[in-house]
């Protein structure tokens, strides 16, 4: 199986919403256009940043369809299919395939805390339901309360369906082993913006970014410079954006990044319960980080 072109800068897209919680289609389509213009390599709707767990199956498929239609082949679309229920994750994978996605991002099921054997069974079942769509694994123990261990990742990596891992454990330790032991063509992607430069410097293949929603061109420059070995350029952008990397998690993602996109005039800030709007000291920290990054910057975006 030929590895799909999922390396480089992936952006975990926010899902713009009206104040009553309905999907804001014009803002979503405009945001996809903004990402493409900014040089984003891969679009990832319906993940954590896209509030995928609050979308109904019908909404999930509709968001994927709108992103696919708007991207119009200019960037591949990899849809998040996270759920505590394997059956639900399978249904989301089927819906994403029917909506035209080029791949799926499958996360560890939150809350259930399955064993490694259970995780292996979950991922292989979702891959079967995806019916040929490439699968990128997503390890995010801070959300799922369970860690996808390196041995399990490497075991899954031997199967044709699995083409990469979004590693968001917050540690470089598993990255070292994955990069040393992975089969040829298996992508290792940083799962956090702050880890993009170190992971790529070790030989990784890119990042799945939150900050790309706010600064697509800058994040594209950072990733391309790092992958080309221009560490001076990559470091300069990394340190410019570092306060924003941190501020995007001053409260639960995607509340800060949606607020930032609203502050830049791009979309509504609305999130669905149980998330609520950013305010007070958290809002002050986010605004200071945007100022430090020089955003919005018309020349960059």
N, C-alpha and C positions, 0 to 999 in steps of 0.2 A: 504494500500500500504506500503510495506517495504521500509524504507529510504535507498537509495543507499549509498555506502561507500564513500561519498564525503568529509568527515571530514579530518582534518590534514593539510598538506602542499599541496596546489594547486599552480602550477606555470603558470602564464599567459605567454605563450610561445611567444618569438620573432619569426618572419618569416624571415629567411635568404634569401637574394636576390642577384642576379648578378648585375653588374653595370648598366645593361640595364633594371633592374626592374623585370626580370623573377625570379620565385621562384627557389632558390638554393636547389634542392632536396638532394644532398649528405650532405650538411651542416645541413639541417633540420633533416634528419634521424639521423645524428651523435649527434645532440643536444638532440633529444628524448632519445637516448641511454644514454647520459650523465645525463639526469634528472632521469631516472630509476635507474642508478647506484648510484646516490646521495641520493636515498631514498625518492624521490618525490611521494606523494600519489595520486595526480590527475593532469592530463595534460590538460591545457586549451588553445587550439589554436584559432586564428582568433578573439581575443578580441582587446582591445585598443592597448596593447603591441604588438600584432601580426599584427597591421596595417590592421585590418579586414575591415575597411571602405574603403580602397583603393583596395581591392581584388574584382575581378569580381565574380559573383556567381559560375562560373566554377572553378576559382582558389580557392575560398573558399572551395568548396567541395573536391577539389584535395588535399589541405593542410590537411583537416580533414582526408581524406583517408590515406595519407602518415603517419600521426601521429598514427592513429589506427593500421595500418599495422605494423609499427615499434614497437609500444608499445606491440603488440601481447598479450594483456590481462594482462600484468604486472602492468598496472595502468589504471584506467578508463579515458576516454577522454570526456571532456565537452566542446563543441564548442560555441564560442561567436557568437551571431546572432544579433548584433546591427545594427540599421538603423533608419533613420528618417521616413521611410515608413513602415507601418505595413505589407503591401503586400510583400515588399522586405524581411523584417525580417521573414515572414512566409516561403518564398521561400528558404531562407538560412537554416531555421529549417528543412524543408523537405530534402534539400540537405545533411545536416549534418546527419540526420537519415539514409538516403540511403548510406552514406559513412561509417556508422558503429559507429557513436558517441554513447556514453552511456548516454549523457544528453546534455542540452544546457544552456548557460548563456545568459539571455535576459536582455538587458539594457534599461533604459529609452530612448525614441527617442530624439536625439539631435535636436536643432534648433526650432522644432515645438512648444515647451513649452505647452504641453497639460495639461488640468486640471487633477485632481485626477481621475475623472470619465473616462477621456480619457486614462490615464495610465492603469487603471483597464481593460478597453476594449482592449487596445493594448496587454497587457500581456496575457489575456485569449484567444485572437485570436491566438497569437503565440503558446500558449500551445496546442490549438486545432490542429494547423498545425503540431506540433511536434508529434502528434498521439501516445501518450503514453510515449514519452521520458520525464524523469524528468526535471523540469525547476528550475534553480537557478536564482533568481532575482538579478539585479545589480543596485544599487542606487549610482550614481556618478554625483551629481549636478554640480561639477566643469566642467564637459564635456557636460552635457545635458542641463544645464541652468534651470532645474526643479528638485525639490526634491520629491522623492517618500516618502510620509508621512507615519509615523509609523502606523496609523490607516489603511491605504490602504495596507501596507505590511501584517498586521495581518489579514485583510480580505482575501487577496489572500492566505495566509498561511493555511486557512481553507479548501482550495481546494486541492484535491489529487495530482494534477499535479505539485504543487509548493513545493519544498523540502528544500529550503534555500534561504538566502539572502547574497550577497556580499555587505557589507555596507561600502561605501567609501565616506561618507559625510564629513569626517574629524573631526567628533565630536563623543564623547562617549555617548552623551545624548540619542540618539535613541537606542543605544545598551542596555542601562539599561532597557528601557521599553520592548524592543523585548525579552530580556532574561527572563524578569519576566512574560510576557504575551503570549509568543509563544506557539503554540500547541506542544505536545510531538513529538519529532523526527524532528522538523523544525530547520535546521542548521542556525546559525549566524556566518558568516565568516568575519573577518577583510578584508577590501578592500585596505589597505595600510600597507606596511611592518612595519612602525613605530607604527602602532596600533595593531600589532599581539599580543605582550605580554600583554598589558592591556586588550584587548578583551578576550583572553583566560583566563586570571586571573579572569575575571568576570564570567566565565562559558561558553564563546564562544567556537566554534568548530574548529577553525583554521584560516587560512589566505589564500587569493589569492595573491601571491607574484610576484613582479617584480624581486627583488634581487635574488630569487631562480634561475634565469637564469645564474647569475654570480657565485653564491655560493650555489648550491643545497644541499650539505652535511651539511654545516653550518646552513642553514635555516631549514633543516630537524631536526637537533639537537636542535635548538632553540624551534621549535614547539613541538617536542616530550617531551622536558624537561618541557616546560610550561604546557602541558596537563597532565603530570605526577605529577605536583605540585613541581617540582624541580626549584624553582624560582631563586635560586642562580646561577645555570648553565644557565638558560634562560636569566637572566639579564646580565651575563658576555658576552654572544654571542650578545645580543641586543646592548650593548654599543660598542662592537667591530665593529659591522656592521653599527652603527648609521650614521657615516659620509657617508657611501655608500647609505643608505636609502635616505639621503638628496640629494646626488650628482646625483642619478638616475632621479631627477626631476629638475636639474639645468637648463635644457631646456626641451622641450616637450618630454615626453615618447612616443616612445621608442628610441629616438636618443641617449641618454646617455648609456642605457643598451646595445644597439647594438654595440656602440663604445667600451664599456668595454669588451664585448665578443670578439670583433676583437682584442683588445689589448692583450687578453689572448691567441690569436692564434686559436680561435674556429670557426670563421666564418667571412664573409665579413661584413663591417660596413654599407652597402648601405641601404638607406631608399627611399621611394617614395615621390615625391613632393605632397603636399606643404612642407613636412619636408625636411630639409637639414642637412648636416654633422655638427658634433660638432667641434668647433675650439676655439682658443684663451683661455680666462680665464676659460670658461666652461670646456674645455678639461683639463686644469691644475687642476681644482677642482676635476674632476673625477679621474684623475691619483693619486692625493693625497689621495683620499678616498680608492682606490684600495690598495695603499700601507699601509694605516692605518689598513685595514682589513686583510692584509697579503695575498692578492690574486694576482696571482693564487698560491694556496697551494696544491701541489700534494697529500699530506696526507689527506687533507679535501675533495678533489674532485676525 
